[in-house]
Amino acid sequence: MKKTLLIIFGTASLLACKGKIDCQELSGTYSTFIEARKDITKANYPIKKIQSTPESSWIKRIEFYSCNEKEGYLIIYTTRAEEYIHANVPITVWEEFSTAKSKGSYYNTNIVNRYPFNLK
């Protein structure tokens, strides 16, 4: 019984990791934001932060993915079902943003137009 459970668990673990790539292997060029988000969120990163923001009337969730522990991708999900991706966001900006009293104000003042994510 123990061997069977171990084999099942091992197989499930391998299947769960299948398809994940290291963040260093991301192409960095995408045709659509949907394609970019899928790639970014499914890769393995040394730093991956996901935070719900129920105190915000506009921003529902924020995510930060960093490959080099200095800067990374910031993904914003809004209450209006909009998604925004920003690239090369310093981890210090993430730290300030994630603890800001007003996520919307911080976003508009410190992130918008400063860290663009461009499609090819």
A tleap script that builds the chain and sets N, CA, C and O, in Angstrom:
source leaprc.protein.ff14SB
mol = sequence {
  NMET LYS LYS THR LEU LEU ILE ILE PHE GLY
  THR ALA SER LEU LEU ALA CYS LYS GLY LYS
  ILE ASP CYS GLN GLU LEU SER GLY THR TYR
  SER THR PHE ILE GLU ALA ARG LYS ASP ILE
  THR LYS ALA ASN TYR PRO ILE LYS LYS ILE
  GLN SER THR PRO GLU SER SER TRP ILE LYS
  ARG ILE GLU PHE TYR SER CYS ASN GLU LYS
  GLU GLY TYR LEU ILE ILE TYR THR THR ARG
  ALA GLU GLU TYR ILE HIE ALA ASN VAL PRO
  ILE THR VAL TRP GLU GLU PHE SER THR ALA
  LYS SER LYS GLY SER TYR TYR ASN THR ASN
  ILE VAL ASN ARG TYR PRO PHE ASN LEU CLYS
}
set mol.1.N position { 0.827 -1.200 0.000 }
set mol.1.CA position { 0.000 0.000 0.000 }
set mol.1.C position { 0.866 1.257 0.000 }
set mol.1.O position { 0.587 2.213 -0.723 }
set mol.2.N position { 1.929 1.246 0.825 }
set mol.2.CA position { 2.808 2.409 0.895 }
set mol.2.C position { 3.502 2.656 -0.435 }
set mol.2.O position { 3.654 3.803 -0.855 }
set mol.3.N position { 3.930 1.565 -1.111 }
set mol.3.CA position { 4.600 1.714 -2.402 }
set mol.3.C position { 3.643 2.300 -3.435 }
set mol.3.O position { 4.033 3.140 -4.246 }
set mol.4.N position { 2.391 1.854 -3.402 }
set mol.4.CA position { 1.390 2.359 -4.339 }
set mol.4.C position { 1.164 3.847 -4.134 }
set mol.4.O position { 1.112 4.607 -5.101 }
set mol.5.N position { 1.030 4.269 -2.881 }
set mol.5.CA position { 0.832 5.690 -2.587 }
set mol.5.C position { 2.037 6.511 -3.009 }
set mol.5.O position { 1.886 7.615 -3.532 }
set mol.6.N position { 3.227 5.983 -2.787 }
set mol.6.CA position { 4.446 6.686 -3.167 }
set mol.6.C position { 4.522 6.846 -4.681 }
set mol.6.O position { 4.885 7.914 -5.173 }
set mol.7.N position { 4.188 5.809 -5.411 }
set mol.7.CA position { 4.204 5.873 -6.873 }
set mol.7.C position { 3.164 6.872 -7.368 }
set mol.7.O position { 3.451 7.669 -8.261 }
set mol.8.N position { 1.965 6.841 -6.800 }
set mol.8.CA position { 0.913 7.782 -7.200 }
set mol.8.C position { 1.339 9.206 -6.897 }
set mol.8.O position { 1.172 10.094 -7.733 }
set mol.9.N position { 1.891 9.435 -5.705 }
set mol.9.CA position { 2.334 10.779 -5.324 }
set mol.9.C position { 3.467 11.252 -6.233 }
set mol.9.O position { 3.472 12.399 -6.679 }
set mol.10.N position { 4.425 10.364 -6.506 }
set mol.10.CA position { 5.548 10.724 -7.374 }
set mol.10.C position { 5.089 11.064 -8.778 }
set mol.10.O position { 5.570 12.029 -9.370 }
set mol.11.N position { 4.168 10.288 -9.315 }
set mol.11.CA position { 3.625 10.558 -10.646 }
set mol.11.C position { 2.874 11.877 -10.665 }
set mol.11.O position { 3.021 12.664 -11.600 }
set mol.12.N position { 2.071 12.123 -9.643 }
set mol.12.CA position { 1.325 13.386 -9.567 }
set mol.12.C position { 2.279 14.567 -9.480 }
set mol.12.O position { 2.032 15.606 -10.092 }
set mol.13.N position { 3.359 14.423 -8.732 }
set mol.13.CA position { 4.337 15.511 -8.613 }
set mol.13.C position { 4.998 15.796 -9.950 }
set mol.13.O position { 5.178 16.957 -10.319 }
set mol.14.N position { 5.357 14.758 -10.672 }
set mol.14.CA position { 5.977 14.946 -11.987 }
set mol.14.C position { 5.013 15.606 -12.959 }
set mol.14.O position { 5.409 16.485 -13.725 }
set mol.15.N position { 3.758 15.193 -12.935 }
set mol.15.CA position { 2.765 15.786 -13.828 }
set mol.15.C position { 2.511 17.242 -13.478 }
set mol.15.O position { 2.284 18.058 -14.372 }
set mol.16.N position { 2.543 17.581 -12.209 }
set mol.16.CA position { 2.319 18.966 -11.789 }
set mol.16.C position { 3.439 19.870 -12.285 }
set mol.16.O position { 3.195 21.036 -12.596 }
set mol.17.N position { 4.656 19.355 -12.363 }
set mol.17.CA position { 5.796 20.159 -12.809 }
set mol.17.C position { 5.923 20.191 -14.326 }
set mol.17.O position { 6.585 21.072 -14.874 }
set mol.18.N position { 5.298 19.242 -15.004 }
set mol.18.CA position { 5.393 19.174 -16.456 }
set mol.18.C position { 4.888 20.471 -17.074 }
set mol.18.O position { 3.843 20.988 -16.681 }
set mol.19.N position { 5.627 20.986 -18.029 }
set mol.19.CA position { 5.204 22.199 -18.711 }
set mol.19.C position { 5.744 23.465 -18.083 }
set mol.19.O position { 5.689 24.527 -18.701 }
set mol.20.N position { 6.265 23.380 -16.869 }
set mol.20.CA position { 6.847 24.568 -16.231 }
set mol.20.C position { 8.248 24.771 -16.780 }
set mol.20.O position { 9.023 23.825 -16.922 }
set mol.21.N position { 8.552 26.009 -17.081 }
set mol.21.CA position { 9.893 26.339 -17.550 }
set mol.21.C position { 10.532 27.308 -16.569 }
set mol.21.O position { 9.847 27.980 -15.799 }
set mol.22.N position { 11.825 27.366 -16.612 }
set mol.22.CA position { 12.538 28.313 -15.770 }
set mol.22.C position { 12.333 29.715 -16.325 }
set mol.22.O position { 12.248 29.901 -17.538 }
set mol.23.N position { 12.254 30.685 -15.449 }
set mol.23.CA position { 12.004 32.065 -15.876 }
set mol.23.C position { 13.084 32.581 -16.829 }
set mol.23.O position { 12.817 33.466 -17.641 }
set mol.24.N position { 14.294 32.041 -16.738 }
set mol.24.CA position { 15.377 32.453 -17.640 }
set mol.24.C position { 15.083 32.059 -19.090 }
set mol.24.O position { 15.657 32.628 -20.018 }
set mol.25.N position { 14.197 31.091 -19.280 }
set mol.25.CA position { 13.898 30.579 -20.613 }
set mol.25.C position { 12.711 31.267 -21.288 }
set mol.25.O position { 12.366 30.912 -22.415 }
set mol.26.N position { 12.083 32.235 -20.633 }
set mol.26.CA position { 10.953 32.942 -21.245 }
set mol.26.C position { 11.422 33.707 -22.476 }
set mol.26.O position { 12.523 34.259 -22.492 }
set mol.27.N position { 10.587 33.736 -23.500 }
set mol.27.CA position { 10.976 34.405 -24.746 }
set mol.27.C position { 11.057 35.917 -24.595 }
set mol.27.O position { 11.928 36.553 -25.189 }
set mol.28.N position { 10.161 36.496 -23.809 }
set mol.28.CA position { 10.178 37.947 -23.620 }
set mol.28.C position { 9.485 38.718 -24.723 }
set mol.28.O position { 9.263 39.921 -24.583 }
set mol.29.N position { 9.135 38.055 -25.819 }
set mol.29.CA position { 8.390 38.721 -26.893 }
set mol.29.C position { 7.082 37.965 -27.109 }
set mol.29.O position { 7.063 36.749 -27.299 }
set mol.30.N position { 6.000 38.723 -27.074 }
set mol.30.CA position { 4.672 38.127 -27.166 }
set mol.30.C position { 3.797 38.935 -28.112 }
set mol.30.O position { 3.980 40.140 -28.278 }
set mol.31.N position { 2.840 38.244 -28.729 }
set mol.31.CA position { 1.901 38.894 -29.646 }
set mol.31.C position { 0.681 39.436 -28.919 }
set mol.31.O position { 0.078 40.418 -29.350 }
set mol.32.N position { 0.320 38.788 -27.807 }
set mol.32.CA position { -0.861 39.218 -27.051 }
set mol.32.C position { -0.546 39.252 -25.558 }
set mol.32.O position { 0.373 38.583 -25.086 }
set mol.33.N position { -1.320 40.034 -24.835 }
set mol.33.CA position { -1.151 40.095 -23.391 }
set mol.33.C position { -1.570 38.779 -22.737 }
set mol.33.O position { -1.004 38.386 -21.717 }
set mol.34.N position { -2.554 38.103 -23.315 }
set mol.34.CA position { -3.002 36.815 -22.774 }
set mol.34.C position { -1.872 35.794 -22.855 }
set mol.34.O position { -1.610 35.072 -21.892 }
set mol.35.N position { -1.209 35.737 -23.996 }
set mol.35.CA position { -0.069 34.834 -24.179 }
set mol.35.C position { 1.045 35.169 -23.177 }
set mol.35.O position { 1.629 34.272 -22.569 }
set mol.36.N position { 1.327 36.441 -23.015 }
set mol.36.CA position { 2.374 36.880 -22.083 }
set mol.36.C position { 2.026 36.482 -20.654 }
set mol.36.O position { 2.860 35.918 -19.946 }
set mol.37.N position { 0.797 36.773 -20.223 }
set mol.37.CA position { 0.381 36.443 -18.863 }
set mol.37.C position { 0.487 34.953 -18.592 }
set mol.37.O position { 0.964 34.545 -17.534 }
set mol.38.N position { 0.043 34.136 -19.546 }
set mol.38.CA position { 0.110 32.684 -19.362 }
set mol.38.C position { 1.550 32.222 -19.179 }
set mol.38.O position { 1.838 31.435 -18.278 }
set mol.39.N position { 2.454 32.704 -20.024 }
set mol.39.CA position { 3.861 32.324 -19.922 }
set mol.39.C position { 4.481 32.808 -18.613 }
set mol.39.O position { 5.152 32.051 -17.911 }
set mol.40.N position { 4.249 34.060 -18.304 }
set mol.40.CA position { 4.844 34.656 -17.101 }
set mol.40.C position { 4.377 33.928 -15.845 }
set mol.40.O position { 5.192 33.597 -14.984 }
set mol.41.N position { 3.089 33.677 -15.732 }
set mol.41.CA position { 2.552 33.095 -14.497 }
set mol.41.C position { 2.842 31.605 -14.348 }
set mol.41.O position { 2.769 31.076 -13.239 }
set mol.42.N position { 3.167 30.922 -15.433 }
set mol.42.CA position { 3.422 29.482 -15.347 }
set mol.42.C position { 4.892 29.126 -15.181 }
set mol.42.O position { 5.212 27.969 -14.910 }
set mol.43.N position { 5.780 30.075 -15.335 }
set mol.43.CA position { 7.214 29.795 -15.204 }
set mol.43.C position { 7.613 29.709 -13.733 }
set mol.43.O position { 6.893 30.176 -12.850 }
set mol.44.N position { 8.755 29.112 -13.494 }
set mol.44.CA position { 9.319 29.032 -12.143 }
set mol.44.C position { 10.196 30.247 -11.884 }
set mol.44.O position { 11.024 30.612 -12.718 }
set mol.45.N position { 10.013 30.872 -10.725 }
set mol.45.CA position { 10.758 32.074 -10.334 }
set mol.45.C position { 11.314 31.917 -8.926 }
set mol.45.O position { 10.710 31.237 -8.097 }
set mol.46.N position { 12.471 32.546 -8.641 }
set mol.46.CA position { 12.946 32.576 -7.261 }
set mol.46.C position { 12.031 33.433 -6.379 }
set mol.46.O position { 11.869 33.159 -5.190 }
set mol.47.N position { 11.439 34.466 -6.971 }
set mol.47.CA position { 10.503 35.315 -6.222 }
set mol.47.C position { 9.175 35.358 -6.966 }
set mol.47.O position { 9.102 35.777 -8.122 }
set mol.48.N position { 8.133 34.918 -6.282 }
set mol.48.CA position { 6.772 34.945 -6.822 }
set mol.48.C position { 5.860 35.395 -5.690 }
set mol.48.O position { 5.706 34.692 -4.691 }
set mol.49.N position { 5.259 36.563 -5.847 }
set mol.49.CA position { 4.396 37.124 -4.802 }
set mol.49.C position { 3.005 37.350 -5.381 }
set mol.49.O position { 2.859 37.938 -6.453 }
set mol.50.N position { 1.994 36.885 -4.675 }
set mol.50.CA position { 0.606 37.081 -5.084 }
set mol.50.C position { -0.148 37.626 -3.877 }
set mol.50.O position { -0.087 37.068 -2.781 }
set mol.51.N position { -0.854 38.719 -4.099 }
set mol.51.CA position { -1.544 39.368 -2.975 }
set mol.51.C position { -2.939 39.828 -3.387 }
set mol.51.O position { -3.093 40.582 -4.349 }
set mol.52.N position { -3.950 39.372 -2.656 }
set mol.52.CA position { -5.307 39.896 -2.837 }
set mol.52.C position { -5.364 41.269 -2.187 }
set mol.52.O position { -4.679 41.526 -1.196 }
set mol.53.N position { -6.182 42.146 -2.748 }
set mol.53.CA position { -6.274 43.512 -2.216 }
set mol.53.C position { -7.736 43.887 -1.977 }
set mol.53.O position { -8.271 44.748 -2.675 }
set mol.54.N position { -8.388 43.253 -1.001 }
set mol.54.CA position { -9.808 43.526 -0.753 }
set mol.54.C position { -10.081 44.961 -0.293 }
set mol.54.O position { -11.210 45.440 -0.391 }
set mol.55.N position { -9.052 45.640 0.205 }
set mol.55.CA position { -9.234 47.023 0.666 }
set mol.55.C position { -9.307 48.017 -0.494 }
set mol.55.O position { -9.687 49.172 -0.299 }
set mol.56.N position { -8.946 47.572 -1.696 }
set mol.56.CA position { -8.952 48.466 -2.857 }
set mol.56.C position { -10.269 48.343 -3.622 }
set mol.56.O position { -10.767 47.241 -3.850 }
set mol.57.N position { -10.815 49.470 -4.009 }
set mol.57.CA position { -12.067 49.454 -4.777 }
set mol.57.C position { -11.815 49.206 -6.263 }
set mol.57.O position { -12.752 48.906 -7.002 }
set mol.58.N position { -10.569 49.325 -6.708 }
set mol.58.CA position { -10.253 49.171 -8.128 }
set mol.58.C position { -9.335 47.985 -8.411 }
set mol.58.O position { -9.528 47.289 -9.408 }
set mol.59.N position { -8.353 47.742 -7.567 }
set mol.59.CA position { -7.388 46.670 -7.796 }
set mol.59.C position { -7.772 45.458 -6.950 }
set mol.59.O position { -7.850 45.529 -5.723 }
set mol.60.N position { -8.010 44.340 -7.647 }
set mol.60.CA position { -8.456 43.117 -6.976 }
set mol.60.C position { -7.287 42.261 -6.484 }
set mol.60.O position { -7.326 41.709 -5.385 }
set mol.61.N position { -6.242 42.162 -7.321 }
set mol.61.CA position { -5.102 41.308 -6.982 }
set mol.61.C position { -3.853 41.834 -7.675 }
set mol.61.O position { -3.925 42.381 -8.776 }
set mol.62.N position { -2.710 41.665 -7.024 }
set mol.62.CA position { -1.435 42.050 -7.623 }
set mol.62.C position { -0.481 40.860 -7.538 }
set mol.62.O position { -0.494 40.099 -6.571 }
set mol.63.N position { 0.345 40.722 -8.574 }
set mol.63.CA position { 1.308 39.629 -8.613 }
set mol.63.C position { 2.660 40.171 -9.061 }
set mol.63.O position { 2.735 41.071 -9.897 }
set mol.64.N position { 3.722 39.613 -8.495 }
set mol.64.CA position { 5.076 40.031 -8.849 }
set mol.64.C position { 5.918 38.784 -9.084 }
set mol.64.O position { 5.932 37.871 -8.259 }
set mol.65.N position { 6.619 38.751 -10.212 }
set mol.65.CA position { 7.455 37.622 -10.595 }
set mol.65.C position { 8.847 38.141 -10.925 }
set mol.65.O position { 9.010 38.943 -11.844 }
set mol.66.N position { 9.856 37.688 -10.178 }
set mol.66.CA position { 11.222 38.159 -10.405 }
set mol.66.C position { 12.174 36.990 -10.596 }
set mol.66.O position { 12.206 36.050 -9.802 }
set mol.67.N position { 12.943 37.074 -11.668 }
set mol.67.CA position { 13.917 36.044 -11.988 }
set mol.67.C position { 15.279 36.357 -11.360 }
set mol.67.O position { 16.027 35.445 -11.010 }
set mol.68.N position { 15.595 37.637 -11.220 }
set mol.68.CA position { 16.921 38.032 -10.730 }
set mol.68.C position { 16.893 38.646 -9.325 }
set mol.68.O position { 17.926 39.086 -8.820 }
set mol.69.N position { 15.725 38.674 -8.702 }
set mol.69.CA position { 15.535 39.196 -7.346 }
set mol.69.C position { 15.816 40.697 -7.223 }
set mol.69.O position { 15.987 41.212 -6.118 }
set mol.70.N position { 15.863 41.393 -8.362 }
set mol.70.CA position { 16.055 42.849 -8.367 }
set mol.70.C position { 14.872 43.557 -9.014 }
set mol.70.O position { 14.425 44.603 -8.545 }
set mol.71.N position { 14.373 42.971 -10.100 }
set mol.71.CA position { 13.245 43.539 -10.836 }
set mol.71.C position { 12.438 42.397 -11.429 }
set mol.71.O position { 12.894 41.254 -11.466 }
set mol.72.N position { 11.220 42.718 -11.898 }
set mol.72.CA position { 10.410 41.652 -12.449 }
set mol.72.C position { 9.138 42.148 -13.102 }
set mol.72.O position { 8.968 43.340 -13.358 }
set mol.73.N position { 8.246 41.201 -13.365 }
set mol.73.CA position { 6.948 41.495 -13.955 }
set mol.73.C position { 5.949 41.786 -12.842 }
set mol.73.O position { 5.928 41.111 -11.812 }
set mol.74.N position { 5.133 42.789 -13.066 }
set mol.74.CA position { 4.041 43.118 -12.156 }
set mol.74.C position { 2.749 42.966 -12.942 }
set mol.74.O position { 2.588 43.567 -14.004 }
set mol.75.N position { 1.833 42.166 -12.424 }
set mol.75.CA position { 0.535 41.979 -13.077 }
set mol.75.C position { -0.539 42.485 -12.126 }
set mol.75.O position { -0.584 42.115 -10.953 }
set mol.76.N position { -1.404 43.344 -12.666 }
set mol.76.CA position { -2.498 43.943 -11.908 }
set mol.76.C position { -3.813 43.382 -12.446 }
set mol.76.O position { -4.042 43.388 -13.656 }
set mol.77.N position { -4.669 42.900 -11.558 }
set mol.77.CA position { -6.013 42.453 -11.921 }
set mol.77.C position { -6.988 43.417 -11.261 }
set mol.77.O position { -6.924 43.633 -10.051 }
set mol.78.N position { -7.888 43.998 -12.046 }
set mol.78.CA position { -8.808 44.987 -11.488 }
set mol.78.C position { -10.183 44.382 -11.213 }
set mol.78.O position { -10.496 43.274 -11.648 }
set mol.79.N position { -10.978 45.129 -10.491 }
set mol.79.CA position { -12.344 44.699 -10.184 }
set mol.79.C position { -13.234 44.752 -11.423 }
set mol.79.O position { -14.335 44.202 -11.419 }
set mol.80.N position { -12.766 45.406 -12.478 }
set mol.80.CA position { -13.514 45.489 -13.749 }
set mol.80.C position { -13.043 44.440 -14.753 }
set mol.80.O position { -13.309 44.556 -15.950 }
set mol.81.N position { -12.344 43.419 -14.266 }
set mol.81.CA position { -11.833 42.317 -15.086 }
set mol.81.C position { -10.793 42.767 -16.108 }
set mol.81.O position { -10.654 42.145 -17.161 }
set mol.82.N position { -10.067 43.830 -15.812 }
set mol.82.CA position { -8.963 44.274 -16.662 }
set mol.82.C position { -7.663 43.730 -16.072 }
set mol.82.O position { -7.554 43.495 -14.869 }
set mol.83.N position { -6.685 43.537 -16.953 }
set mol.83.CA position { -5.372 43.077 -16.510 }
set mol.83.C position { -4.313 43.982 -17.116 }
set mol.83.O position { -4.392 44.360 -18.285 }
set mol.84.N position { -3.326 44.323 -16.306 }
set mol.84.CA position { -2.219 45.155 -16.770 }
set mol.84.C position { -0.915 44.451 -16.424 }
set mol.84.O position { -0.744 43.941 -15.317 }
set mol.85.N position { 0.005 44.431 -17.389 }
set mol.85.CA position { 1.320 43.836 -17.163 }
set mol.85.C position { 2.363 44.936 -17.274 }
set mol.85.O position { 2.326 45.761 -18.187 }
set mol.86.N position { 3.293 44.931 -16.328 }
set mol.86.CA position { 4.409 45.879 -16.351 }
set mol.86.C position { 5.703 45.080 -16.257 }
set mol.86.O position { 5.766 44.069 -15.557 }
set mol.87.N position { 6.735 45.536 -16.966 }
set mol.87.CA position { 8.017 44.833 -16.989 }
set mol.87.C position { 9.107 45.665 -16.333 }
set mol.87.O position { 9.021 46.891 -16.266 }
set mol.88.N position { 10.129 44.977 -15.852 }
set mol.88.CA position { 11.306 45.622 -15.250 }
set mol.88.C position { 10.956 46.485 -14.043 }
set mol.88.O position { 11.573 47.525 -13.812 }
set mol.89.N position { 9.972 46.049 -13.283 }
set mol.89.CA position { 9.562 46.777 -12.080 }
set mol.89.C position { 10.532 46.407 -10.952 }
set mol.89.O position { 10.668 45.228 -10.626 }
set mol.90.N position { 11.205 47.391 -10.353 }
set mol.90.CA position { 12.119 47.087 -9.248 }
set mol.90.C position { 11.380 46.453 -8.068 }
set mol.90.O position { 10.230 46.792 -7.788 }
set mol.91.N position { 12.047 45.542 -7.394 }
set mol.91.CA position { 11.429 44.878 -6.247 }
set mol.91.C position { 11.065 45.888 -5.160 }
set mol.91.O position { 10.117 45.668 -4.406 }
set mol.92.N position { 11.807 46.990 -5.071 }
set mol.92.CA position { 11.474 48.028 -4.078 }
set mol.92.C position { 10.131 48.678 -4.395 }
set mol.92.O position { 9.387 49.048 -3.487 }
set mol.93.N position { 9.823 48.817 -5.686 }
set mol.93.CA position { 8.520 49.364 -6.085 }
set mol.93.C position { 7.426 48.371 -5.696 }
set mol.93.O position { 6.381 48.768 -5.179 }
set mol.94.N position { 7.665 47.074 -5.943 }
set mol.94.CA position { 6.698 46.059 -5.514 }
set mol.94.C position { 6.446 46.148 -4.012 }
set mol.94.O position { 5.297 46.148 -3.571 }
set mol.95.N position { 7.514 46.224 -3.231 }
set mol.95.CA position { 7.379 46.259 -1.772 }
set mol.95.C position { 6.566 47.469 -1.314 }
set mol.95.O position { 5.712 47.349 -0.435 }
set mol.96.N position { 6.829 48.624 -1.905 }
set mol.96.CA position { 6.067 49.835 -1.554 }
set mol.96.C position { 4.611 49.702 -1.993 }
set mol.96.O position { 3.695 50.041 -1.243 }
set mol.97.N position { 4.406 49.208 -3.212 }
set mol.97.CA position { 3.063 49.052 -3.765 }
set mol.97.C position { 2.237 48.079 -2.925 }
set mol.97.O position { 1.080 48.354 -2.606 }
set mol.98.N position { 2.829 46.955 -2.572 }
set mol.98.CA position { 2.082 45.925 -1.841 }
set mol.98.C position { 1.674 46.374 -0.439 }
set mol.98.O position { 0.750 45.811 0.148 }
set mol.99.N position { 2.356 47.384 0.101 }
set mol.99.CA position { 2.012 47.875 1.441 }
set mol.99.C position { 1.347 49.253 1.422 }
set mol.99.O position { 1.019 49.796 2.477 }
set mol.100.N position { 1.149 49.816 0.236 }
set mol.100.CA position { 0.540 51.151 0.133 }
set mol.100.C position { -0.900 51.130 0.641 }
set mol.100.O position { -1.634 50.172 0.403 }
set mol.101.N position { -1.295 52.186 1.338 }
set mol.101.CA position { -2.676 52.288 1.832 }
set mol.101.C position { -3.652 52.378 0.677 }
set mol.101.O position { -4.712 51.752 0.704 }
set mol.102.N position { -3.300 53.159 -0.345 }
set mol.102.CA position { -4.146 53.277 -1.532 }
set mol.102.C position { -3.395 52.689 -2.724 }
set mol.102.O position { -2.490 53.313 -3.276 }
set mol.103.N position { -3.790 51.477 -3.106 }
set mol.103.CA position { -3.133 50.806 -4.234 }
set mol.103.C position { -3.327 51.592 -5.529 }
set mol.103.O position { -2.390 51.735 -6.315 }
set mol.104.N position { -4.538 52.101 -5.753 }
set mol.104.CA position { -4.817 52.851 -6.978 }
set mol.104.C position { -3.979 54.110 -7.087 }
set mol.104.O position { -3.440 54.400 -8.154 }
set mol.105.N position { -3.860 54.858 -6.008 }
set mol.105.CA position { -3.056 56.087 -6.013 }
set mol.105.C position { -1.586 55.770 -6.240 }
set mol.105.O position { -0.919 56.436 -7.033 }
set mol.106.N position { -1.079 54.755 -5.547 }
set mol.106.CA position { 0.328 54.385 -5.725 }
set mol.106.C position { 0.572 53.952 -7.166 }
set mol.106.O position { 1.556 54.358 -7.785 }
set mol.107.N position { -0.324 53.132 -7.693 }
set mol.107.CA position { -0.194 52.640 -9.065 }
set mol.107.C position { -0.144 53.805 -10.057 }
set mol.107.O position { 0.744 53.857 -10.908 }
set mol.108.N position { -1.082 54.725 -9.950 }
set mol.108.CA position { -1.141 55.849 -10.891 }
set mol.108.C position { 0.052 56.789 -10.763 }
set mol.108.O position { 0.494 57.357 -11.762 }
set mol.109.N position { 0.572 56.961 -9.572 }
set mol.109.CA position { 1.686 57.881 -9.346 }
set mol.109.C position { 3.049 57.263 -9.646 }
set mol.109.O position { 3.935 57.945 -10.162 }
set mol.110.N position { 3.228 55.989 -9.331 }
set mol.110.CA position { 4.565 55.395 -9.370 }
set mol.110.C position { 4.802 54.293 -10.398 }
set mol.110.O position { 5.945 53.892 -10.617 }
set mol.111.N position { 3.745 53.801 -11.028 }
set mol.111.CA position { 3.929 52.659 -11.929 }
set mol.111.C position { 3.480 52.949 -13.358 }
set mol.111.O position { 4.212 52.659 -14.304 }
set mol.112.N position { 2.298 53.510 -13.526 }
set mol.112.CA position { 1.765 53.779 -14.866 }
set mol.112.C position { 2.769 54.609 -15.667 }
set mol.112.O position { 3.329 55.576 -15.151 }
set mol.113.N position { 2.988 54.242 -16.894 }
set mol.113.CA position { 3.890 54.915 -17.843 }
set mol.113.C position { 5.368 54.849 -17.462 }
set mol.113.O position { 6.203 55.411 -18.171 }
set mol.114.N position { 5.708 54.188 -16.379 }
set mol.114.CA position { 7.121 54.067 -15.987 }
set mol.114.C position { 7.706 52.698 -16.315 }
set mol.114.O position { 8.902 52.580 -16.581 }
set mol.115.N position { 6.881 51.681 -16.296 }
set mol.115.CA position { 7.353 50.315 -16.509 }
set mol.115.C position { 6.477 49.622 -17.558 }
set mol.115.O position { 5.701 48.725 -17.230 }
set mol.116.N position { 6.607 50.041 -18.811 }
set mol.116.CA position { 5.739 49.476 -19.852 }
set mol.116.C position { 6.094 48.026 -20.188 }
set mol.116.O position { 7.241 47.598 -20.058 }
set mol.117.N position { 5.096 47.303 -20.615 }
set mol.117.CA position { 5.282 45.965 -21.157 }
set mol.117.C position { 4.840 46.053 -22.605 }
set mol.117.O position { 3.668 46.307 -22.883 }
set mol.118.N position { 5.759 45.846 -23.525 }
set mol.118.CA position { 5.468 46.028 -24.948 }
set mol.118.C position { 5.316 44.694 -25.665 }
set mol.118.O position { 6.082 43.756 -25.438 }
set mol.119.N position { 4.326 44.629 -26.523 }
set mol.119.CA position { 4.137 43.459 -27.378 }
set mol.119.C position { 5.001 43.616 -28.617 }
set mol.119.O position { 5.423 44.723 -28.952 }
set mol.120.N position { 5.267 42.492 -29.305 }
set mol.120.CA position { 6.089 42.575 -30.528 }
set mol.120.C position { 5.287 43.068 -31.696 }
set mol.120.O position { 5.818 43.198 -32.799 }
savepdb mol mol.pdb
quit
